[in-house]
Amino acid sequence: MIHRAIFALCLLLPMVGCAKFDRATFNTLSVSNAVLETAQQDYENGKLPHNACVYKLINSGKQAQGIAETAFLDEWQTEQAKGDVTALQAQVAADLASVAQIVASIQTIYKTPTACWS
């Protein structure tokens, strides 16, 4: 799910000397992507409850992840062009907070499968 451009960015991080914000954001997106992909597989394999709540949560997470990835890519491209990234970084942080909340909810379902019923 992570944009190919961001994946390429990962490969270049050691060479381009990316800012701490970029490294932390990439790491966060990588972890959240792994959780969401695993949850999708576990849902399909029956390890997570098959109900509308879990389905919606996983898909909401994927959508929020995509939004955060796009915002991060915009921030990184603006940074490379020597533009002002202050507002973009705030947007990325807000988007990551949304993803984190969904990931936390998914992790709760692993601990308490009845936590998400509809």
C-alpha positions in Angstrom: 0.0 0.0 0.0 2.9 2.4 0.6 3.4 4.5 -2.4 6.3 3.4 -4.6 7.8 6.9 -4.3 7.8 6.6 -0.5 9.4 3.1 -0.8 12.0 4.6 -3.1 12.5 7.3 -0.5 13.2 4.6 2.1 16.0 3.3 -0.1 17.5 6.7 -0.4 17.1 7.8 3.3 20.7 7.0 4.2 22.0 8.9 1.2 19.9 12.1 1.2 20.2 12.8 4.9 16.5 13.1 5.5 15.2 15.0 8.4 14.3 13.3 11.7 10.6 14.0 10.9 10.8 12.1 7.6 12.5 9.1 9.1 10.1 8.9 12.0 7.1 9.3 9.6 8.4 6.6 7.2 8.9 4.2 10.1 5.4 4.9 11.5 3.8 4.4 8.1 5.7 1.2 7.6 4.6 -0.2 11.0 1.0 0.8 10.5 1.0 -0.6 7.0 2.2 -4.0 8.4 -0.5 -4.0 11.0 -3.2 -3.2 8.5 -2.0 -5.8 6.0 -1.7 -8.4 8.7 -5.2 -7.6 9.9 -6.6 -7.9 6.4 -5.0 -11.3 6.0 -6.2 -12.4 9.5 -9.7 -11.2 8.7 -9.7 -13.2 5.4 -8.2 -16.3 7.2 -10.7 -16.2 10.0 -8.3 -15.2 12.7 -10.3 -12.0 13.3 -14.1 -11.9 13.6 -16.0 -11.7 10.3 -18.4 -8.8 10.9 -19.1 -5.4 9.6 -17.3 -3.7 12.4 -14.0 -5.4 11.8 -14.4 -5.0 8.0 -15.1 -1.3 8.3 -12.2 -0.8 10.8 -9.7 -2.4 8.5 -10.9 -0.5 5.4 -11.0 2.7 7.4 -7.4 2.1 8.4 -6.3 1.4 4.8 -8.0 4.6 3.7 -6.5 6.7 6.5 -3.1 5.1 5.7 -3.4 6.1 2.1 -4.3 9.7 3.1 -1.3 9.8 5.4 1.0 8.4 2.8 -0.1 11.0 0.3 0.3 13.8 2.8 3.8 12.5 3.6 4.8 12.4 0.0 3.5 16.0 -0.5 5.6 17.1 2.5 8.7 15.3 1.3 8.5 16.7 -2.2 7.9 20.2 -0.9 10.9 19.8 1.4 13.1 18.6 -1.5 12.0 21.7 -3.4 13.1 23.8 -0.4 9.5 24.9 0.3 7.9 25.6 3.7 6.7 22.3 5.1 5.3 23.6 8.4 1.7 23.2 7.5 2.3 20.0 5.6 4.1 18.4 8.6 1.1 19.4 10.9 -1.2 17.6 8.4 1.0 14.5 8.3 1.0 14.4 12.1 -2.8 14.7 12.2 -3.1 12.0 9.6 -0.8 9.7 11.5 -2.8 10.3 14.7 -5.9 9.0 12.8 -4.1 6.0 11.6 -2.7 5.3 15.1 -6.1 5.4 16.6 -7.4 2.8 14.1 -4.3 0.6 14.5 -4.8 0.7 18.3 -8.5 -0.4 17.8 -7.3 -3.3 15.6 -4.8 -4.4 18.1 -7.5 -4.4 20.7 -9.5 -6.8 18.6 -6.6 -9.2 18.7 -6.7 -9.1 22.5 -10.5 -9.0 22.8 -12.2 -10.4 19.7 -15.6 -9.3 21.0 -14.4 -5.7 21.2 -15.8 -5.0 17.7 -19.3 -6.1 17.0 -22.0 -4.6 14.9 
